[in-house]
Amino acid sequence: MNLEEDAKFMAEAIEVAEKARFWSSPNPWVGVVVVAKGQVVGKGFTGPFNATDVAENSTQPEEGFESSVGVHAEIAALAQAGKFANGATLYTTLEPCNHHGRTSPCTDAIIQAGIKRVVVALVDPDERVSGSGVEALRSAGVVVDVGQNSTDVDKQLAPYLHHRRTGRPYVLLKLAATLDGRIAAPDGSSNWITGEEARIDAHKLRAESDAICVGAGTVRIDDPRLTVRSVDGPSPRRIVIGEIPEGAQVEPAEPWKGPLEDLIQKLGDEGVLQLLVEGGAGLAGQMHREGLVDRYVIYVSPSIMGGDDGKPLLSGDGVATMESISRGKFANVTQLGEDVRLDLVLS
C-alpha cells in the first residue's frame, strides 16, 4: 500500500465522479478508477438514471470513459478495464452496493473480475448498503481500505449523504446581492446585480439541483423561467410558494401553499436530493428563520445601492440582540469575474 498513490488515484476518481453530477440523481454521483501495475486501465462514473436524462442533457461521456443509462460506476470502470481488472486495485468514491435493485450488486462484479484490493472513500449511509458492501468484499478475500480522501468526497456527495441520513433534501439558499446587502432596487428590479461568470455558476447550481423553489412575488415581478440555459444540464423541477400567476414563464410548475417544513419532507420522500431556493427576500427570510437552510450561497457584487429602501437579503423579523445572531463559517470563497461567491454553513 502506497498512501501517496492512493491519494492520487482517489483524487482522479473524485474528478471522474463530477462527470455524473448533473444526471445521476437520485443515485449518487460516484467515480471509479481501476489501476493495474501503477497505470489506470479503467474509469467509470454513475450513468444517467434514465434515458430521458440523456435526451435532455447534451453533455455526453468523454472518450476514455465508460457510462450508460442505469449503469453504476464500478460496472462501467470494470467494463473498460476488461482482463486487466484481474489482480488490480479499484478506487471508488463510495462503498459498492451489495443488494439487488435496478442492477445486480457491484460487489459481485468486483469479485468476479478478480479485483484484489478496493479503496473506498466513504461508507454508503444508505440502509441497504451501510457497510455490507465492504463486508461482502472482505469475506471474498478482497483487501478493502476505507477513508481515503474522505473529506473531499464528503463535500462532493453532501446532498446525497444528507438525504440518506435525514430523509430530507439538502437545501441551498441562493441570493445575489450588492456589497451593502441589497438584492433588488426599490422598484423591484434586480437584473443584473452580478456579472456573467456568477450567473453561469448559478445556472450550474440549477443543473445540480433536483428541484428549484421561489416565492410567488418573485414570479410576479421577475417572471423567471427557472430553467438551465448557460450550461449543459437538465432543468430542475419548478415549485412556486403561493399562487402561480396566469401566463407565467415558470410553467409548468407546482404551486405550494402549505408549511415549508412539509414541502421539504415531501420532496425528501419523493427522492429529491437537492433543493435550490432562489428567493425572493420574503421566502429567503422564512426559510432562514425556520432553520431549513443547509447552505447559503451568496453572490456578492462590487456595487453599493445605498439607502434603506432597497430589498434586503432576508426580509421579515430578525433577532433583537447580537447574542442571538446566526453564526457559522465560510465553506468556500470563490472569485467569479468581478464578483465573489460566498458559501456559508451555520453552526
C-alpha positions in Angstrom: 0.0 0.0 0.0 1.4 3.4 -1.1 -0.5 6.2 0.6 0.7 8.8 -1.9 -0.5 6.7 -4.8 -3.8 6.0 -3.0 -4.4 9.7 -2.6 -3.5 10.4 -6.3 -5.8 7.7 -7.7 -8.7 8.6 -5.4 -8.4 12.2 -6.4 -8.7 11.0 -10.0 -11.9 9.0 -9.1 -13.3 12.2 -7.5 -12.6 14.1 -10.7 -14.3 11.3 -12.7 -17.4 11.5 -10.4 -18.0 15.1 -11.3 -18.9 14.0 -14.8 -22.0 12.3 -13.4 -23.1 15.3 -11.2 -25.9 16.6 -13.5 -27.6 13.4 -14.4 -27.2 10.5 -11.9 -29.8 11.7 -9.2 -31.4 10.1 -7.3 -28.4 7.8 -7.4 -25.1 9.2 -6.0 -22.6 10.6 -8.4 -19.8 8.1 -8.0 -16.4 7.9 -9.7 -14.2 4.8 -10.0 -10.8 4.1 -11.4 -9.2 0.7 -11.8 -5.4 0.6 -11.5 -3.0 -2.2 -12.6 0.7 -2.0 -12.2 0.5 1.7 -11.4 -1.5 2.5 -14.5 -5.2 3.4 -14.8 -6.8 0.8 -17.0 -10.5 1.7 -16.5 -12.6 4.7 -15.5 -16.3 4.9 -14.9 -18.9 7.1 -13.3 -22.6 6.7 -12.4 -24.7 6.6 -15.6 -27.9 8.7 -16.1 -30.8 7.5 -14.0 -32.9 7.1 -17.1 -32.9 7.6 -20.9 -34.9 10.9 -20.5 -31.9 12.4 -18.7 -29.7 11.6 -21.6 -32.1 13.1 -24.1 -32.4 16.3 -22.1 -28.7 16.7 -21.3 -26.4 17.4 -24.2 -23.3 16.6 -22.1 -22.0 13.1 -23.1 -19.3 11.0 -21.6 -15.8 11.9 -22.9 -13.6 9.5 -24.8 -11.8 7.3 -22.4 -14.7 6.8 -20.1 -17.4 4.2 -19.8 -21.0 5.1 -18.7 -24.5 4.3 -19.9 -28.1 4.6 -18.6 -28.5 3.0 -15.2 -25.0 1.6 -15.0 -23.1 2.0 -11.7 -19.6 3.5 -11.8 -17.9 0.2 -10.7 -19.5 -1.7 -13.6 -18.6 0.9 -16.1 -14.9 1.0 -15.0 -14.6 -2.8 -14.9 -16.0 -3.0 -18.4 -13.3 -0.6 -19.7 -10.6 -2.4 -17.7 -11.6 -5.8 -19.2 -9.0 -8.5 -18.5 -6.7 -6.0 -16.8 -9.0 -5.9 -13.8 -7.8 -9.3 -12.7 -5.4 -8.6 -9.8 -5.9 -4.8 -10.0 -6.9 -2.2 -7.4 -10.2 -0.4 -7.7 -10.7 3.1 -6.2 -14.2 4.2 -5.6 -15.6 7.4 -4.0 -18.5 5.5 -2.4 -18.9 1.9 -1.0 -20.0 -0.5 -3.7 -23.6 -1.7 -3.4 -24.3 -5.2 -2.2 -28.1 -5.5 -3.0 -30.3 -6.2 -6.0 -32.1 -3.1 -7.2 -32.3 -1.9 -10.8 -28.9 -3.5 -11.2 -27.1 -6.5 -9.7 -24.7 -6.0 -6.8 -21.5 -4.2 -7.7 -19.7 -6.3 -5.1 -20.4 -9.5 -7.2 -18.9 -7.9 -10.3 -15.8 -6.7 -8.5 -15.2 -10.2 -7.0 -15.8 -11.9 -10.4 -13.4 -9.6 -12.2 -10.6 -10.7 -9.9 -10.0 -7.3 -8.2 -7.6 -7.9 -5.3 -7.9 -4.6 -3.4 -10.6 -2.0 -3.2 -10.0 1.5 -1.8 -13.2 3.3 -0.6 -13.5 6.9 0.3 -16.8 6.7 2.2 -19.1 4.0 3.5 -22.6 4.5 2.0 -25.1 5.5 4.7 -28.0 4.1 2.6 -29.6 1.5 4.9 -29.4 -1.1 2.0 -25.6 -0.8 1.9 -24.2 0.7 5.1 -21.1 -1.4 5.4 -22.5 -4.6 3.8 -20.5 -3.9 0.6 -17.2 -3.7 2.4 -18.1 -6.8 4.5 -19.0 -8.8 1.3 -15.7 -7.9 -0.4 -13.6 -8.8 2.7 -15.5 -12.1 3.1 -14.5 -13.0 -0.5 -10.8 -12.3 0.3 -10.6 -8.8 -1.2 -8.5 -6.3 0.7 -10.6 -3.2 1.5 -9.3 0.1 2.8 -11.8 2.8 3.8 -11.4 6.5 4.4 -9.0 7.6 1.6 -9.7 11.3 0.7 -13.0 11.0 2.7 -13.2 14.8 3.5 -13.2 15.7 -0.2 -15.9 13.1 -1.0 -18.0 14.1 1.9 -18.2 17.6 0.4 -18.8 16.3 -3.1 -21.6 14.0 -2.1 -23.1 16.3 0.6 -26.6 16.4 -0.9 -26.8 12.6 -1.3 -25.3 11.9 2.2 -27.7 14.4 3.8 -30.7 12.8 2.2 -29.7 9.3 3.2 -29.1 10.4 6.8 -32.1 12.6 7.3 -34.6 11.7 4.6 -34.7 15.3 3.5 -33.2 17.2 0.6 -30.1 19.3 1.0 -31.4 22.9 0.9 -29.3 25.6 -0.8 -30.5 29.2 -0.4 -29.0 31.2 -3.3 -29.1 35.0 -3.4 -27.2 37.7 -5.4 -26.5 41.0 -3.5 -24.7 44.3 -3.6 -21.9 44.9 -1.1 -24.4 46.6 1.2 -26.7 43.5 1.2 -29.4 44.5 -1.3 -30.9 42.0 -3.7 -33.2 44.4 -5.6 -33.8 48.2 -6.1 -36.8 49.9 -4.5 -38.7 49.4 -7.8 -38.1 45.7 -7.6 -35.6 45.4 -10.4 -32.6 43.2 -9.9 -31.2 42.5 -13.4 -28.3 42.3 -13.2 -26.6 42.6 -9.8 -23.8 40.2 -10.7 -21.8 39.6 -13.8 -21.9 36.8 -16.4 -19.5 34.4 -14.6 -21.6 34.4 -11.5 -24.8 33.9 -13.4 -23.3 30.9 -15.3 -22.3 29.5 -11.9 -25.8 30.0 -10.7 -27.1 28.0 -13.7 -24.7 25.2 -12.7 -26.4 25.2 -9.3 -29.7 24.8 -11.0 -28.5 21.9 -13.1 -27.1 20.2 -10.0 -30.5 20.5 -8.2 -33.4 18.2 -8.5 -35.9 21.0 -7.6 -36.0 24.8 -7.5 -38.3 26.9 -5.4 -39.2 30.6 -5.5 -41.9 32.8 -4.0 -45.0 33.9 -5.9 -43.8 37.5 -5.5 -40.6 36.8 -7.4 -42.7 35.2 -10.2 -44.9 38.2 -10.4 -42.1 40.7 -10.5 -39.3 38.9 -12.4 -41.3 36.3 -14.4 -38.4 33.9 -14.4 -38.3 30.6 -16.3 -36.0 28.9 -13.7 -34.6 26.7 -16.4 -30.9 25.8 -17.1 -29.6 27.8 -20.0 -25.9 28.7 -19.5 -24.6 25.2 -19.0 -25.4 21.8 -20.5 -27.6 20.1 -17.9 -31.2 19.2 -17.0 -33.6 21.9 -15.7 -34.9 21.2 -12.2 -38.5 20.6 -11.1 -40.1 24.0 -10.5 -42.0 24.9 -7.4 -43.7 28.2 -6.5 -44.7 29.1 -3.0 -48.1 30.6 -3.4 -50.4 31.2 -6.4 -48.8 31.0 -9.8 -49.8 34.0 -12.0 -51.6 33.1 -15.2 -49.3 33.0 -18.2 -46.1 32.9 -16.0 -43.0 31.7 -17.8 -42.2 29.4 -14.9 -44.9 27.0 -16.1 -45.0 24.0 -15.9 -44.6 24.4 -12.2 -46.1 23.2 -9.0 -47.8 25.6 -6.6 -47.3 25.0 -2.8 -49.5 26.7 -0.1 -48.7 24.6 3.0 -45.9 24.8 5.6 -42.4 24.9 4.2 -41.3 22.1 6.5 -44.0 19.8 5.0 -42.8 20.7 1.5 -39.2 19.8 2.3 -40.3 16.5 3.9 -42.5 15.7 0.9 -39.6 16.3 -1.5 -37.3 14.1 0.5 -39.9 11.3 0.4 -40.0 11.7 -3.4 -36.2 11.3 -3.7 -35.2 14.9 -4.2 -31.6 15.1 -3.1 -31.0 18.9 -3.5 -33.5 21.8 -3.4 -32.4 25.2 -4.6 -34.2 28.2 -3.2 -33.8 31.3 -5.2 -35.8 33.8 -3.2 -37.1 36.4 -3.0 -36.3 38.1 0.3 -39.6 37.0 1.9 -39.2 33.3 1.2 -35.4 33.5 2.0 -36.2 35.1 5.4 -38.8 32.5 6.2 -36.5 29.6 5.3 -33.8 31.1 7.4 -36.0 31.7 10.5 -37.4 28.2 10.3 -33.9 26.7 10.2 -34.5 24.9 6.9 -31.3 26.0 5.0 -28.3 23.7 4.9 -26.0 26.0 2.9 -26.3 29.7 2.0 -24.8 30.6 -1.4 -24.5 34.4 -1.8 -23.0 36.1 -4.8 -21.7 39.5 -3.9 -21.0 42.1 -6.5 -18.6 45.1 -6.1 -21.5 47.5 -6.0 -23.4 49.6 -3.5 -27.0 50.6 -3.7 -27.1 52.9 -0.7 -30.1 53.9 1.4 -32.7 51.9 3.4 -35.3 51.2 0.8 -33.7 48.5 -1.4 -34.7 44.9 -0.8 -32.5 43.2 1.9 -31.1 39.7 1.6 -33.6 38.4 4.1 -36.9 40.2 5.0 -39.1 39.7 8.0 -38.3 39.8 11.7 -34.7 39.4 12.7 -33.1 38.9 16.1 -33.1 41.6 18.7 -29.5 41.2 20.1 -26.0 40.4 18.9 -26.1 37.3 21.2 -28.9 35.9 19.1 -27.4 36.3 15.6 -26.7 33.2 13.5 -23.0 32.4 13.2 -21.2 29.9 11.0 -18.2 29.5 8.7 -17.4 30.1 5.1 -17.2 26.7 3.5 -15.9 28.3 0.3 -15.0 31.7 -1.0 -14.7 31.8 -4.8 -13.9 34.7 -7.2 -16.1 34.7 -10.2 -15.1 37.5 -12.5 -15.6 40.7 -10.6 -18.0 39.0 -8.1 -17.4 36.7 -5.1 -19.4 33.6 -4.2 -19.7 33.0 -0.5 -20.8 29.6 0.7 -21.9 29.8 4.3 -22.8 26.9 6.7 -24.3 27.9 10.0 -23.1 26.3 13.2 
